[in-house]
Amino acid sequence: MAAGGGAEQGHGFTGGHNPWVVALTVTLATFMEVLDTAIANVSLPHIAGSLSVSQDESTWVLTSYLVSNAIVLPVSGWFATRFGRKRFYMSCVALFTTSSFLCGVAPSLGALIFFRVLQGVGGGGLGPSEQAILADTFPPRQRGMAFAVYGMAVVLAPAIGPTLGGYITDHFSWRWVFFINVPVGLFSLWASNQVVVDPPRLAALRQRAGPIDYVGLGLIAVGLGSLEYVLDKGQEDDWFASHAIVGFSLAAAVCLVAFVWWEWRQEHPVVDVRLFAQRSFAASNVMMLVLGMTLYGSTVLLPQYLQVWMGYSAQQAGEVLSPGGVAVILLLPLVGRLVSRYDPRLLIAFGFTVLSLATFHMAHTLYPGIDFRTALQLRVYQSCGLAFLFVPINTLVYAGVHPSKNNAVSGIVNLSRNMGGDIGIALVTTLIARRSQVHQANLVAHLDPGRGEVRARLEAMAQALTRAGSSSADAARQAYGALSRLLAQQAQTLAYLDVLWLLGWFALAMIPLVFLARRPAPGAAPAGH
């Protein structure tokens, strides 16, 4: 259709504006929100020191945001339909911008956590609304390129977030991590008001909206909030050794099962869980979940290893990730074009194949003496696989779904990606801690101080320390301490390799699942157009 067309049926609805202006406008807010989830992580020590709280207490700055964000994600489609998508979207931008400013001026940890909850509520509604806007603005044959633009923001923001956050915190103040959202949010509000227009059918859907499902809202709020707490605090509290984790786990299980049962029977559900009866939709969400696991899990794993065992600064570790984001940006336009010409399932299968092979290669290559260039290349290889996943999965998830369900689809698929990220991070941190203990016990059990090579190593270290000025007794103790640190380093490295192998197998397992989804007709509109 023409760029300025406002037609909707089968062509996409632009409201008389150039569709790419609409795409860039809404993507700006996505970049701001996703960046904020990553940029604050490196500022936690500075926040703790500035507000006179412990490091553990400061982590609630992250947890509070994730909990409120997770609760809003799946219900955002319902809010957009009931109150108008443009109105809901702009309300989310305004709330996110205002709460960002309030986070920056927060005088205490309690106030900062409260404002982060508000920020999470606003941020949770942005991604799904923007994705639904793109799905309605562009016809199916052009959605690949539209989602490629959106994907650049989603993938690039977490890649540059730690580097940017470290720079801002080191050179200015942790408060500027939040203040930088304000001018971007204000511009996004103005631009959105100019170019975003709700399709006419959304007004009709709003008129037919049923009463508010308070039971469904309550169940999903408690269920997802509890699950998010478990994933974020589980390893820190030793999982089910903690009564709090057990309680929240039971609450999450009971509420989420009850939520699915309740919503399946509602005429006007707050989340349309019946969409999972469609094979392509269900498979796409599982693949998006695993994509989130591998993306965020590896984003935590590699910088953590480089900082803990290689002595990299937070900024240097972030610089290892940044070229991967550049690789994704360069590949996404190509993937967007390929999606409109080829079966997206083939692109997804190729993406998971590359991702799994790159992760297995990292498991073979990672070692304590790894150099900067090699670490950077490992991340770029992974990113090449990720580029072939985000756009095709987002395209496939809308295939065969009536356009009246676009709001619901975008909310659920964004939740799948975010929950996959949370699961991936929890999995990585837990397995590294647990597998390190197992490997260290095995290494110690097979270490015989009487063996010639071990004794020679200890003697060489002791002699070097003696020449440096230590007494014989101190040198012997320090040599054993150095050997102990070496064993810990080797045990941790083996644990990191275990996690990489597991993530690689998760990615590989998605390849047969791809073909359970139905092949969308090339260039065809979703059902109901």
N, C-alpha and C positions, 0 to 999 in steps of 0.2 A: 504494500500500500504506500501511498505518498506519505512523506514525512509528516505532513501536517494534518493528515486525515484524522477524523474522529470516529470513524466507523468501528464497530466492535465485532459484529458477527463474522467469525472465521478469520478476521484479519488483525485482531488486537485493537485496543482502544487507547488513543493518545490524547484525547481531549483537545485536539487541534495543535498540539506541540510536537516538535521533533522528538521522536522516541528516544534518541540517544542523549538528548538533554535531560529527559526524565531519568534515564538510566544512571547518568553521571551524578545527578542531583541526589538520588536516593542512596547511591553507593557511597557517597561522602559520609553520610551518617553511619552506615555500616562500618566503614573503616574506623571512624571515631570510636564506636562502641567496642569493636573487637580489639582495637589497639589498647583500650583502657583495661581490658581483662588481663593483658600481658605486661603492660608498662608498670603497673604498681608493684609487681612481684619483687623487683630488685630494690624497691624503696622501703621495704618492711623494716630493715635494721635502723634506717634513719627515722622512720615514723616512730618506732619503739623508743628510740633515744630522745626524740623531741617531745613526746607525750609522756615520758617517764613510765613506761610499761615494759613488761617482759616481751621477749621475742615470741613466745607462745601466744600471749594475749594479742599481739599485733596481727597474728594470722587471721583473726576474726575480720580484719579489714577485707580479706579475700573471701572468706567463707560466707559472710553476710551478703556479699554481692552475688555469689554463685547460687545461694539458696533462693533469694528473691527472683533472680534471673530465670532459674529453672522452673519456678512455679508459674511465671507469666508466659513462658514460651509456648506451651501447648494450648493455652486458653486465649492467646492473642488473636487467633482466627475468629473466635466467637465474639470477642470484643469489637474487632474490626467490622464484622458483619452487623452487629447490633447497633453500634454507635456511629457507623460510617468509617471507612478505612482511612480516608484522608484526615478526618478529625482525630481518630485514634493515633495515627502515625505522628501527626504534628504534636499531639499531647505528649507522646513518648519522647520526642525530640526536646520539647520544652522542659519536661521533667528531668531528663538526663542532663541537660545543660545547666539547669538551676541547681540540681543536686551536686553536680561537679563543682560549681562555684562554692557551695556550702561545704563540701568535703575539703576544699582548699583553705577555708577559714575556720575549720572545726577546732575548738579550743581543747577538746578532750577526746579520749578514745571512744567513750560512749557516744558522743555526738557524731564522731566520724563514722562509727558503725551504723548509726541510724541513717545518716545521709547516704551511706553506701547501699543500704537496703533500698532507699528511694531510687538511687541511681540504677540498681539492678532491675527494679520494676520498669523504669523507663527504657533501659537497654534491652530488656527481654522482649519488648514489643517491636523493636526496630527491625531486626533481621527478618522475621516472618512477614511483616507488613511490606518491607521493601521487595522481598522475593515474590510476594503475591502481586505487587504492582508491576514488576517486570513480566510476570507470567501473563498478565492481562494486557500490558502495553504492546508486547511483541507477539506476532503470530507464531505458531509452533515451529515453522521453518527457520525463524530468526532467533529463537530462544537460546540456541547454543551460544551465539555471540554475546547476547545480553547477559547470560549467566557467566560467561567468561569475564566480563567486566566486573560483575559482582564477586566472582571468585578471586580476582586479583586482590580485592580488599580483604576478603576473609583469610587468604593464605599469607599475604604480605604483612598484614598487621601483627600477627604473633611472631613473625620472623624478625621484624625490626623493633618490636616492643621492648625487649630486654636491653638492646643497645641504646635506644632512645631514652628509656627510663634511667639507665645508668648515667648517661651523659647529663640529663636534666638534674638528677639528684646530686651528682658530683659538682656541677658547676653553678647550680642555682639553689633550689630547695625542693624537698619532696612535695610541697604544696603546688608547685608548678606542674607536676604530673597531672593534677586535676584542672588547674587553671587553663591549660592549653585547649581544653574541650570547649571553653566558653565562646571564643570567637568563631570556631568551626560550627558549633551548635546554632549560634545566632544566624550565621550565613545560611546554614541548612534550612532553618525555619523560613527565612525569607524566600529562598529559592523554591522550596517545596510548595509554599503558598502560591507561587507564580505558575508552576508547571504541573503539579500533581492534581489530577481530576478523577473522581470515582466514576467507573462505568455505570450507565443507567440501570443495569440489572441489579447492582448492589443496593440501590434505593428500593427496588422491589423486594429484594431479600430481607432488607431491614424491616419493611412493613409486615412481612410474614413471620418475623422472628417471634418465638414463643416466650414464655415467662423465664425469668432467671432461674437457672438450675443451681440453687444454693447447696444442695447435697453434693452434686458433682464438683462444684467449686471447692467446697470444704475438703472433700476426700482427696482431690489431686493436690491441693495446697499442703495438707499434712503429709501425704504420701511422698511427694517429690521433695519437700523440704527435709523430711526425715532421711530420705535416701541420699540427698546431697550432703547432709551432715555426716552420715556414715562413711561415704566415700572420701570426704575431705579430712575427717578426724580419725578414721579407722586405724591406720598405721601408727599415728601419734599416740593413740590410747590403747595399743596392743589388741586391736580388734575385739573379739568376743571374750577376752579377759576383762573387758570393761562393761559394767552394768549399763552405762549410758548407751554404748554402742549396741548392746543386745536389745535394749528398750526401743531405740530408734529404728533398728532393723525390723523388729516385730511390727512397729507402727507403720513403717513403709510397706512391708509385705501385705498386711491386712488392708490398709487404705487403698493401695494400688489395685489389688485384686477386687476389692469391693467397688472401686471406681469403674473398672472395665465392665463388671457385671451390671452396675447401675446404668452406665452410659449406653450400653448396648440396647437397653430397653426403652430409652428415652426418645420421644418424638423430636425434641429439640435439644440434643446433647451439647454440652459445653465443649467437648472434644469428640469429633465423629470417629469413634473407634471402629465403626463398621467399615471404614476404608481399608482396614487390614484384611478384609475378606478378599480384596483384589490382589492377585498374586504378584503383579508387578510392583504395586505400592508397598506390600510387605517386604519383598526382596530388596527393593531400593532402600528402605529404611534400615534393614540389617546391614547392607553394604555401607551406608552412610555412618552407621554406628562404628563399624570396624575402621572406616576411614578416619573418624575422629580419634579412635584409640591409637592408631599408628601415627597420625600426625602429631597429636599432643603428647603422646607417650615418648616418641623419639625426640620431640622438641625439649622435653625435660631431661631425658637420659643423656644425650650427647654433651650439652653444656655442663651438666652436673659432673660428669666424669672429667671433663677438661679442667673444671675449676678445682675439684677435690684432689685429683691425682696428678694433674699437669701444671697446677699453679696459675692457670689463666685467671685474669680478672673477669668480672661480670661483663664488661664491655667487650673484651676480647672473645669470650665465649659467644656473645651475641653476634659478633662479626663472623663467626664460623657459620651461623645460621643464615645470615643475610643473603649471601650469594644463592642459596637455595630458593629464597623468595624471588630473586631476580630471574632465576631459571623458570620458575612457574609463570611469572609475568610474560616472559618471552614465548612460552609454549601455549598459554591459554588462548590467544587469538587463533592459533592454528587448530587447537582442539575445538574451539567454537565453530570453525568452518567445517571441520570433519564431521561433527555431530549432525549437521544439517544434510550431509551427503551419504553417510554410512550408518549402519546399525549401531546405535550407542552401546549395545551389549558387547560388541567386539572391542570397542574402545575401552570399556570398563575392564574386560578380561585382560587386555594388553596392559592397562594401568596397574592392575593387581599383580600381574606377572612381573613387571618391572619393579614394582615396590617390594615384592617378596624377595626377588633376586638381589636387589640393592641392600635390603636388610640382612640377608644371609651373608652378602659380601662384607658388610660392616662387621658382622659377628666373626668373620675370619681375619679382619684387618685390624680391629681395635686392640691396642696394647699400650702399656704405660709410656712408651717412648714415642708415640705417634706425633708426627709433626703437624703444624698448622695447615699446610697445603693438603695433606692427605685427609685430615678431618673435614676440611671444607669440601673436598671432592666427594667424600662419602655422603655428605648432606645433599649435594647437588644431584647425585645419582638417585637418592630417595625422592627428591622433589620432582624429578622427571616423571616418576610413576604417579605421584600425587596429582600432577597437572592433567593426567588423562582420566582422572576419577571424578573430580568435583563437578565439572560441567555435565558429563554424560549421566551421572547419577541424578543430578537435579533435573535434567531433561526427562529421564525415564520415569521419575516418580510422578510426573504430571500426566503421563500417557494414559489415555483411557479414562481419565477423571473428568467429570463434568466441570466446566469453568466456574459454576456456582460454589464449588468446593475448594477453589484455589487458596482462599484464606486458611482453611483447615489444613490443607496439604502443607503449606509453607510453615505453619506453626509446628506440625509434627516432625517434619524432616529436619528443621533446625534444632528441635529438642534432641533428635537422634544424634546429630553431630556433636552437640554440646555434652550430652550424657556419655557418648563414646569417649570424648576427651577426658571427662572426669574419671571414667572407668580406667582409661589408659594410664592416667597419671597415678591413680591409686594402685593399679597393678604394678607399674614400674617401681614405685617407691617401696611397696610391700615386698615384692620378689627380691629386689636388691638387698634389702635388710635381711630377709630370711635366708636366701641362698648364700649370702656372704658368710653367715654363721655356719651353714652346712659345709661350704668349701673350706673355711678356715679350720673347722674340726677335722676334716679329712686330711688337710695338708699337715696339721700338727701331728696327727696320728701316724703319718708316714715319714715324719722328720726324725731322723736318728742323729743326735749330736755327735755320736761316735764315728759316723761315716767320714771317710777321708775328705771328700769334697766340702762337706759341711764344716768340718773342723778347720780345713784350710781357709775357708771363707771367713770364719770367725777370727782366726789368727791374723789374717791380712787386715781386717777392719780394726782389730785391737792394736796392731802395730802402727797403722796409719794414725790412730787416735793418740797413741803414745808419742809419736813424733810430733804431733800437734800440741803436746804439752800436758796431756792427761796422765794421771798416775796409772800404774798397771791394773789396779783394782777397778778404777773408774773406767778405764778403756775396755776392760772385759764386760762390765755392766752395759756400757754404751753399745758395744758390739752386739750383745744379745738383744738390746732394745732395737737396734737397726734391723736385725734379722726379723724381729717380731713385726716391725712396720712393713718390711718387705713381704712377709706372709700375708699381712692384712691387705696390702695392695694387690697381691696376686689373687686372693680370695674375692675381693671386690670386683676385680676385672672379670673373673670367671662368672660372677653373678650378673654383671652387665651383659656378658655374652649369652647367658641363659635367657635373659629377657629379650634380647635381640632375636634369638632363634624363635622364641614364642611369638613375638610380633610378626615375624616372617611367615610362620605357619598360619597365623590368623589371616594374613593377607592372601596366602595361597589357597586357603579353604574357601574364599569368596568366589573363586573362578567358576566352579560348577554351579554355585548359586545364581550367578549372572544369567544362566540360560533357563532358570525357572521363570524368569520374567518374560512376558510376552514381547515380541518384537513390535515396536510401534511402526505404523505405516509411514514411509518416508514423506516428510512434509505435511503429514495429515494433522488435522486439528484433533484435540481430545474429544472423547465422546461427549455428545451434547452440543457441540458447536453447530 
